[in-house]
Amino acid sequence: ADNQAVGPEQQIYLYKNNTDGKGNSYGYHENYLMARSVPFERIVDGLTPFLVSRQIFCGAGKVGAENQTDPCAYQLSQRADFFETWIGLDTMAKRPLINTRDEPHADEEKYRRLHVIVGDSNMSEFATYLKVGTTAIVLSMVEDGFIKRDLALEDPVRAIKEISHDVACKRRVKLKRGKEFSAIEIQREYLDLALEYYQGQERSPQVADLLEKWQYVLDKLAEEPMTLHRELDWVIKRELINAYISRKGCSFDDQRVFMMDLQYHDLRRDKGLFFTLERQGYVERIITDEEILLAVKTPPADTRAYFRGMCLQKYPKEVYGVSWSSIIFDTGDLAVKRIPMTDPYRGTQKLVAEVLERSETAAELLENIAV
């Protein structure tokens, strides 16, 4: 549709990556809902070593180095070279490992939105699932004050680059207390804590699955990272490039290799190298194409997104405006009517399906909600 809009002489190409190879980096951001009552210092202390080390399984892989960092042929992460401070508000310059932006789009007395800018854009469903899932598990432990182990890094900004530049995943980084840990060892500390944390409580099937995959990946990384050529982007891409280099007799600084790095992230399903591998069954999947198509039009049932999405489907002509935290209806009255949605856990299918079912129009919905 976009290419039709610009005309036959121009084309728009989309790449799901994080750097153009010319010194520019652009973001991939994650957002996590957290309790406002958790001190920010506790979040920083508990999360920093995890974010610095998680790139061993969620890095997207990158040919070469940028931003005046030490030269390397290939590294784990596209973003690591571009982080320059530990904590800060910026996202475009002097990028921080921990971003202090806090726009909860919800009741700000109850909730914080933790804005994570340190990750790569993954093509692999497996890497994406593990990245977001393990981070959510760690944040649950942070909220509950469960992370008692001292994993504070001496220099987190230097550590993220050192870890990224070591494809063997053996490089040790210095902790404040003097010990040296590899990224795998830091991740094992968090995994051990998570196994202990969930021992005394019921695990959801998803948490159980994440813990199992987390353990599997760390074991494989310790054994031989290249065995994860079906799961992790940086390994999949590296194996692809290694095969090309062997075939052509070139090196990592060949322009064709840089082009392969970019082409891996091409979102055209008939051109992107990742999608070619996916089509041929060479990469691990977590979900099906059918589930993806269903999710495009079906809101999640267990958050306020259900109410928002169903209102847009059922009363499209009467929705005047919509945002994360409210929906506004124009029902023909003199004034528009606003329904606040400041609690992300209200507006779920369980709570609103019945009232939506019996409200044929937005006016009826407003009336039934007011009752």
Secondary structure in CASP SS format (residue, H / E / C, confidence):
PFRMAT SS
TARGET T0000
AUTHOR 0000-0000-0000
METHOD secondary structure of the structure
MODEL  1
A C 1.00
D H 1.00
N H 1.00
Q H 1.00
A H 1.00
V H 1.00
G C 1.00
P C 1.00
E C 1.00
Q C 1.00
Q C 1.00
I C 1.00
Y C 1.00
L C 1.00
Y E 1.00
K C 1.00
N C 1.00
N C 1.00
T E 1.00
D C 1.00
G C 1.00
K C 1.00
G C 1.00
N C 1.00
S E 1.00
Y C 1.00
G C 1.00
Y C 1.00
H C 1.00
E E 1.00
N E 1.00
Y E 1.00
L E 1.00
M E 1.00
A E 1.00
R C 1.00
S C 1.00
V C 1.00
P C 1.00
F H 1.00
E H 1.00
R H 1.00
I H 1.00
V H 1.00
D H 1.00
G H 1.00
L H 1.00
T H 1.00
P H 1.00
F H 1.00
L H 1.00
V H 1.00
S H 1.00
R C 1.00
Q H 1.00
I H 1.00
F H 1.00
C H 1.00
G C 1.00
A C 1.00
G C 1.00
K E 1.00
V E 1.00
G C 1.00
A C 1.00
E C 1.00
N C 1.00
Q C 1.00
T C 1.00
D C 1.00
P C 1.00
C C 1.00
A C 1.00
Y E 1.00
Q E 1.00
L C 1.00
S C 1.00
Q C 1.00
R C 1.00
A H 1.00
D H 1.00
F H 1.00
F C 1.00
E C 1.00
T E 1.00
W E 1.00
I E 1.00
G E 1.00
L C 1.00
D C 1.00
T C 1.00
M C 1.00
A C 1.00
K C 1.00
R C 1.00
P E 1.00
L E 1.00
I E 1.00
N E 1.00
T C 1.00
R C 1.00
D C 1.00
E C 1.00
P C 1.00
H C 1.00
A C 1.00
D C 1.00
E C 1.00
E C 1.00
K C 1.00
Y E 1.00
R E 1.00
R E 1.00
L E 1.00
H E 1.00
V E 1.00
I C 1.00
V C 1.00
G C 1.00
D C 1.00
S C 1.00
N C 1.00
M C 1.00
S C 1.00
E H 1.00
F H 1.00
A H 1.00
T H 1.00
Y H 1.00
L H 1.00
K H 1.00
V H 1.00
G H 1.00
T H 1.00
T H 1.00
A H 1.00
I H 1.00
V H 1.00
L H 1.00
S H 1.00
M H 1.00
V H 1.00
E H 1.00
D C 1.00
G C 1.00
F C 1.00
I C 1.00
K C 1.00
R C 1.00
D C 1.00
L C 1.00
A C 1.00
L E 1.00
E C 1.00
D C 1.00
P H 1.00
V H 1.00
R H 1.00
A H 1.00
I H 1.00
K H 1.00
E H 1.00
I H 1.00
S H 1.00
H C 1.00
D C 1.00
V C 1.00
A C 1.00
C C 1.00
K C 1.00
R C 1.00
R E 1.00
V E 1.00
K E 1.00
L E 1.00
K C 1.00
R C 1.00
G C 1.00
K C 1.00
E E 1.00
F E 1.00
S E 1.00
A H 1.00
I H 1.00
E H 1.00
I H 1.00
Q H 1.00
R H 1.00
E H 1.00
Y H 1.00
L H 1.00
D H 1.00
L H 1.00
A H 1.00
L H 1.00
E H 1.00
Y H 1.00
Y H 1.00
Q H 1.00
G C 1.00
Q C 1.00
E C 1.00
R C 1.00
S C 1.00
P H 1.00
Q H 1.00
V H 1.00
A H 1.00
D H 1.00
L H 1.00
L H 1.00
E H 1.00
K H 1.00
W H 1.00
Q H 1.00
Y H 1.00
V H 1.00
L H 1.00
D H 1.00
K H 1.00
L H 1.00
A H 1.00
E H 1.00
E C 1.00
P H 1.00
M H 1.00
T H 1.00
L H 1.00
H C 1.00
R C 1.00
E C 1.00
L C 1.00
D H 1.00
W H 1.00
V H 1.00
I H 1.00
K H 1.00
R H 1.00
E H 1.00
L H 1.00
I H 1.00
N H 1.00
A H 1.00
Y H 1.00
I H 1.00
S H 1.00
R H 1.00
K H 1.00
G C 1.00
C C 1.00
S C 1.00
F C 1.00
D C 1.00
D C 1.00
Q H 1.00
R H 1.00
V H 1.00
F H 1.00
M H 1.00
M H 1.00
D H 1.00
L H 1.00
Q H 1.00
Y C 1.00
H C 1.00
D E 1.00
L C 1.00
R C 1.00
R C 1.00
D C 1.00
K C 1.00
G C 1.00
L H 1.00
F H 1.00
F H 1.00
T H 1.00
L H 1.00
E H 1.00
R H 1.00
Q C 1.00
G C 1.00
Y C 1.00
V C 1.00
E C 1.00
R C 1.00
I C 1.00
I C 1.00
T C 1.00
D H 1.00
E H 1.00
E H 1.00
I H 1.00
L H 1.00
L H 1.00
A H 1.00
V H 1.00
K H 1.00
T C 1.00
P C 1.00
P C 1.00
A C 1.00
D C 1.00
T C 1.00
R C 1.00
A H 1.00
Y H 1.00
F H 1.00
R H 1.00
G H 1.00
M H 1.00
C H 1.00
L H 1.00
Q H 1.00
K H 1.00
Y C 1.00
P C 1.00
K C 1.00
E C 1.00
V E 1.00
Y E 1.00
G E 1.00
V E 1.00
S E 1.00
W C 1.00
S C 1.00
S E 1.00
I E 1.00
I E 1.00
F E 1.00
D C 1.00
T C 1.00
G C 1.00
D C 1.00
L C 1.00
A C 1.00
V C 1.00
K E 1.00
R E 1.00
I E 1.00
P E 1.00
M C 1.00
T C 1.00
D C 1.00
P C 1.00
Y C 1.00
R C 1.00
G C 1.00
T C 1.00
Q H 1.00
K H 1.00
L H 1.00
V H 1.00
A H 1.00
E H 1.00
V H 1.00
L H 1.00
E H 1.00
R C 1.00
S C 1.00
E C 1.00
T C 1.00
A H 1.00
A H 1.00
E H 1.00
L H 1.00
L H 1.00
E H 1.00
N H 1.00
I H 1.00
A H 1.00
V C 1.00
END
